[in-house]
Amino acid sequence: MACFAVTVLIMRNTIRQMFEGVRPFDWLMLAVEVAVLLLIAWEIGRDIWHKRKMSARYNALFERLDKGQILHWSFPQLEPNACNRAERLEWENSAKNWIRETAVFLRRDSPKAATTFLREVNDSYFSDVVNNPDFWLTALFERLRNLREIMEKCDIYF
């Protein structure tokens, strides 16, 4: 901002000198000062625009993370004498939908972020998928961890 103020003061001095007696060099100086002023304004504007854009992306990622955590906390536990298989299937479908929607959301702005989000950190649970009733819970937990990693390194991914 100080550069902007200094450039405006120099321009004012150049314009004042032009009215006292215009020389070709004065026009050249005015053109250079206008160019510098526009360059400074463009740099400042670009920085402000980038910060707002990153803030909006971060807020959207935070909303996704919040929805995923609520889904994670709402996981129905299987009780020995309870038959809540329908509730479990409904939760699994919600988890699949959240993972799919979040991956599509990330892919729209950053394929690198989508790839990181879908990355499997722990492959050990894939060996026993059929016998693992908590497969989607584990998958959701890993996706939440990946999304947190993306949010921590937002500048790298977007």
matplotlib code that plots the C-alpha trace (Angstrom):
import matplotlib.pyplot as plt

x = [0.0, 2.9, 4.2, 0.8, 0.9, 4.5, 3.6, 0.5, 2.7, 5.3, 2.5, 1.1, 4.5, 4.9, 1.5, 2.3, 5.6, 3.8, 1.6, 4.7, 6.2, 5.6, 8.5, 8.5, 10.3, 7.4, 4.9, 7.3, 7.6, 3.8, 3.3, 5.9, 4.3, 0.8, 2.2, 3.8, 0.6, -1.5, 1.1, 0.9, -3.0, -3.0, -0.6, -2.7, -6.0, -4.7, -3.5, -6.9, -8.8, -6.6, -7.1, -10.9, -11.0, -8.9, -11.1, -14.2, -12.7, -11.5, -15.0, -16.6, -14.1, -14.9, -18.6, -17.8, -15.7, -18.4, -21.0, -18.6, -17.9, -21.6, -22.0, -19.1, -20.6, -24.0, -22.6, -25.2, -23.6, -24.6, -26.1, -26.2, -30.0, -31.0, -31.7, -30.8, -29.5, -31.7, -30.3, -26.8, -27.5, -29.0, -25.9, -23.6, -25.4, -25.1, -21.3, -20.9, -22.8, -20.7, -17.5, -18.7, -20.1, -16.9, -14.7, -16.7, -16.6, -12.8, -12.2, -14.0, -11.3, -8.3, -7.8, -4.7, -7.0, -9.5, -6.7, -5.4, -9.0, -9.6, -6.1, -6.1, -3.8, -4.5, -5.0, -5.2, -9.0, -9.5, -8.3, -11.3, -14.0, -16.7, -16.3, -15.7, -19.0, -17.3, -15.7, -17.5, -16.8, -13.1, -13.3, -15.1, -12.6, -9.7, -11.5, -12.0, -8.3, -7.4, -9.8, -8.2, -4.8, -6.0, -7.4, -4.1, -2.2, -4.9, -2.4, -0.7, -3.9, -5.7]
y = [0.0, 2.3, 1.7, 2.8, 6.0, 6.9, 6.3, 8.5, 11.3, 11.0, 11.1, 14.2, 15.8, 14.8, 16.2, 19.5, 19.7, 19.1, 22.1, 24.3, 23.3, 20.1, 18.2, 14.8, 13.3, 14.4, 12.3, 9.3, 9.7, 9.9, 6.8, 4.9, 6.0, 5.0, 1.6, 1.1, 2.2, -0.3, -3.1, -2.4, -2.3, -5.6, -7.3, -6.2, -7.1, -10.6, -11.3, -10.2, -12.3, -15.4, -15.0, -14.8, -17.7, -19.9, -18.8, -19.9, -23.2, -23.8, -23.0, -25.4, -28.1, -27.5, -28.0, -31.3, -32.3, -31.4, -33.5, -36.4, -36.2, -36.1, -39.2, -40.9, -40.2, -41.5, -45.0, -47.6, -50.2, -53.8, -55.0, -58.8, -59.0, -56.2, -56.5, -53.1, -54.3, -51.9, -49.0, -50.2, -50.4, -46.9, -45.6, -47.4, -45.8, -42.4, -43.0, -44.1, -41.0, -38.7, -40.2, -40.0, -36.4, -35.2, -36.8, -35.1, -31.8, -32.0, -33.2, -30.1, -27.8, -30.1, -33.6, -33.9, -33.3, -35.8, -38.4, -37.7, -37.9, -41.4, -42.7, -45.8, -45.4, -48.7, -51.6, -54.3, -54.2, -55.0, -58.5, -59.3, -57.1, -59.8, -60.5, -56.9, -55.3, -52.0, -51.7, -48.4, -47.0, -47.6, -46.2, -43.1, -42.6, -42.7, -40.3, -37.9, -38.1, -37.5, -34.5, -33.0, -33.5, -31.6, -28.8, -28.5, -28.1, -26.2, -24.0, -27.1, -28.7, -25.6]
z = [0.0, 0.7, -2.9, -4.2, -2.2, -3.2, -6.9, -6.6, -5.1, -7.8, -10.5, -8.9, -9.1, -12.8, -13.7, -11.9, -13.8, -17.1, -16.6, -16.0, -19.4, -21.2, -22.6, -24.3, -21.3, -19.0, -21.1, -20.9, -17.2, -16.8, -18.9, -16.9, -13.6, -14.8, -15.8, -12.4, -10.7, -12.7, -12.0, -8.3, -8.4, -10.3, -7.8, -4.8, -6.5, -7.5, -4.0, -2.5, -5.0, -4.3, -0.6, -1.0, -3.3, -0.9, 2.0, 0.1, -0.8, 2.8, 4.1, 1.6, 2.6, 6.3, 5.5, 3.8, 6.8, 9.2, 7.3, 7.2, 11.0, 11.8, 9.6, 11.4, 14.8, 13.7, 13.0, 14.2, 16.5, 16.1, 19.3, 20.1, 20.4, 18.0, 14.4, 13.0, 9.6, 7.7, 9.8, 9.0, 5.3, 5.3, 7.1, 4.6, 1.7, 3.3, 3.7, 0.1, -1.1, 1.1, -0.2, -3.9, -3.5, -1.8, -4.5, -7.2, -5.4, -5.0, -8.6, -9.9, -8.5, -8.1, -9.4, -7.1, -4.1, -5.3, -5.7, -2.2, -0.8, -2.4, -1.4, 0.8, 3.7, 5.3, 2.9, 5.6, 5.9, 2.2, 2.7, 4.8, 3.3, 3.4, 7.1, 8.1, 9.2, 9.8, 6.3, 5.5, 8.9, 8.3, 4.8, 6.0, 8.8, 6.3, 3.9, 6.8, 7.6, 4.0, 3.8, 7.0, 5.3, 2.2, 4.4, 6.2, 2.9, 1.0, -0.8, -2.3, -3.7, -5.0]

ax = plt.figure().add_subplot(projection="3d")
ax.plot(x, y, z, "-o")
ax.set_aspect("equal")
plt.show()
